[in-house]
Amino acid sequence: MNRPLYVLVYPSRLFAAHWSFWTPYPDASGQESDIGDRIHVTGDRLNGFQYEYVQNYNVREDKRKPISFPI
């Protein structure tokens, strides 16, 4: 089964743009739900970067209100 892939862009005053990848899980009817897997990297050049794979991430409950773009 193919799942759609989105880029999530998070508004920030500190950075021009912060983003991650997100792929929603299908709901019982096969439609996209608000919950899915998120692939994300945190850190900086001086201290290094850390890869994060977040399961059951609910895009609608994130207080940063990311904007999603399908790719």
Backbone as CSV, one residue per row, in Angstrom:
resi,resn,N_x,N_y,N_z,CA_x,CA_y,CA_z,C_x,C_y,C_z
1,MET,0.835,-1.179,0.000,0.000,0.000,0.000,0.882,1.246,0.000
2,ASN,0.608,2.153,-0.894,1.326,3.420,-0.963,0.723,4.424,0.000
3,ARG,1.591,5.180,0.651,1.145,6.238,1.552,1.668,7.567,1.044
4,PRO,0.864,8.627,1.127,1.334,9.936,0.671,2.439,10.464,1.585
5,LEU,3.247,11.359,1.041,4.330,11.980,1.797,4.158,13.490,1.737
6,TYR,4.286,14.136,2.881,4.140,15.582,2.982,5.407,16.196,3.565
7,VAL,5.670,17.434,3.192,6.649,18.254,3.883,5.855,19.153,4.815
8,LEU,6.224,19.161,6.092,5.609,20.056,7.067,6.561,21.219,7.310
9,VAL,6.063,22.430,7.170,6.866,23.629,7.401,6.338,24.307,8.652
10,TYR,7.248,24.576,9.601,6.885,25.156,10.884,7.268,26.635,10.918
11,PRO,6.317,27.518,11.157,6.648,28.942,11.268,7.597,29.174,12.451
12,SER,8.591,30.047,12.260,9.543,30.326,13.329,10.124,31.725,13.163
13,ARG,10.309,32.416,14.268,10.977,33.711,14.231,12.495,33.557,14.238
14,LEU,12.971,32.408,14.705,14.417,32.181,14.816,15.042,31.693,13.510
15,PHE,14.285,30.928,12.718,14.818,30.321,11.508,13.942,30.707,10.324
16,ALA,14.558,30.758,9.145,13.777,31.075,7.939,12.654,30.064,7.754
17,ALA,12.950,28.795,7.948,11.931,27.740,7.866,12.497,26.479,8.491
18,HIS,11.686,25.823,9.261,12.038,24.516,9.812,11.023,23.538,9.257
19,TRP,11.468,22.355,8.822,10.542,21.430,8.192,10.853,19.995,8.570
20,SER,9.897,19.115,8.291,10.065,17.677,8.482,9.210,16.953,7.447
21,PHE,9.410,15.659,7.329,8.569,14.826,6.471,7.511,14.158,7.331
22,TRP,6.335,13.944,6.772,5.233,13.311,7.488,4.425,12.460,6.511
23,THR,4.097,11.252,6.921,3.233,10.385,6.122,2.086,9.899,7.005
24,PRO,0.851,10.276,6.666,-0.291,9.923,7.514,-0.672,8.450,7.396
25,TYR,-1.216,7.924,8.473,-1.775,6.572,8.458,-3.159,6.624,7.821
26,PRO,-3.588,5.539,7.195,-4.978,5.504,6.711,-5.933,5.252,7.877
27,ASP,-7.132,5.829,7.806,-8.146,5.548,8.822,-8.908,4.279,8.422
28,ALA,-9.961,3.947,9.146,-10.715,2.707,8.909,-11.320,2.651,7.507
29,SER,-11.629,3.812,6.929,-12.228,3.835,5.590,-11.179,3.949,4.482
30,GLY,-9.879,3.986,4.860,-8.819,4.086,3.876,-8.411,5.502,3.535
31,GLN,-9.037,6.489,4.159,-8.695,7.892,3.934,-7.531,8.303,4.843
32,GLU,-6.896,9.413,4.521,-5.799,9.913,5.347,-6.318,10.365,6.706
33,SER,-5.596,10.011,7.751,-5.944,10.490,9.089,-5.008,11.641,9.458
34,ASP,-5.173,12.206,10.638,-4.304,13.277,11.133,-3.075,12.723,11.843
35,ILE,-3.003,11.411,11.968,-1.919,10.750,12.699,-1.056,9.985,11.716
36,GLY,0.261,10.058,11.932,1.168,9.346,11.034,2.582,9.338,11.564
37,ASP,3.525,9.035,10.683,4.946,8.982,11.026,5.624,10.273,10.580
38,ARG,6.492,10.787,11.450,7.210,12.027,11.160,8.708,11.756,11.183
39,ILE,9.407,12.222,10.163,10.862,12.095,10.073,11.435,13.497,10.234
40,HIS,12.385,13.622,11.148,12.793,14.943,11.595,14.260,14.917,12.016
41,VAL,14.959,16.009,11.845,16.339,16.141,12.316,16.426,17.399,13.173
42,THR,17.065,17.288,14.338,17.261,18.435,15.217,18.755,18.681,15.404
43,GLY,19.107,19.857,15.845,20.497,20.171,16.134,21.016,21.327,15.318
44,ASP,22.364,21.456,15.325,23.016,22.511,14.557,24.418,22.059,14.158
45,ARG,25.073,22.882,13.352,26.409,22.514,12.846,27.446,22.408,13.952
46,LEU,27.344,23.238,14.969,28.349,23.231,16.033,28.230,22.026,16.956
47,ASN,26.998,21.621,17.260,26.772,20.541,18.224,26.381,19.216,17.587
48,GLY,26.170,19.227,16.288,25.781,18.004,15.590,24.272,17.896,15.448
49,PHE,23.874,16.925,14.660,22.460,16.713,14.366,22.015,15.355,14.880
50,GLN,20.740,15.246,15.192,20.156,13.997,15.680,18.909,13.672,14.865
51,TYR,18.852,12.466,14.343,17.718,11.980,13.563,16.600,11.544,14.513
52,GLU,15.367,11.894,14.192,14.205,11.453,14.973,13.179,10.815,14.041
53,TYR,12.661,9.695,14.464,11.550,9.051,13.772,10.418,8.971,14.783
54,VAL,9.361,9.760,14.568,8.264,9.866,15.534,7.047,9.136,14.986
55,GLN,6.611,8.103,15.685,5.396,7.381,15.306,4.197,8.014,16.009
56,ASN,3.024,7.878,15.418,1.766,8.379,15.984,1.790,9.882,16.220
57,TYR,2.469,10.601,15.359,2.498,12.064,15.434,1.179,12.593,14.888
58,ASN,0.482,13.418,15.686,-0.789,14.004,15.267,-0.525,15.440,14.809
59,VAL,-0.608,15.654,13.514,-0.290,16.955,12.931,-1.250,18.042,13.422
60,ARG,-2.485,17.698,13.728,-3.476,18.698,14.172,-3.283,19.109,15.634
61,GLU,-2.595,18.290,16.427,-2.380,18.617,17.843,-1.079,19.370,18.094
62,ASP,-0.272,19.576,17.055,0.986,20.309,17.208,0.669,21.796,17.339
63,LYS,1.065,22.400,18.446,0.749,23.805,18.715,1.462,24.765,17.773
64,ARG,2.491,24.294,17.066,3.211,25.157,16.126,2.451,25.333,14.810
65,LYS,1.406,24.557,14.599,0.544,24.667,13.412,1.326,24.619,12.098
66,PRO,1.954,23.462,11.808,2.724,23.371,10.565,1.829,23.469,9.329
67,ILE,2.411,23.958,8.253,1.739,24.003,6.954,2.208,22.784,6.174
68,SER,1.292,22.031,5.580,1.668,20.806,4.882,1.619,20.980,3.374
69,PHE,2.620,20.372,2.716,2.713,20.382,1.255,2.919,18.956,0.778
70,PRO,2.020,18.409,-0.050,2.227,17.051,-0.566,3.376,17.028,-1.563
71,ILE,4.145,15.956,-1.528,5.214,15.787,-2.531,5.071,14.445,-3.211
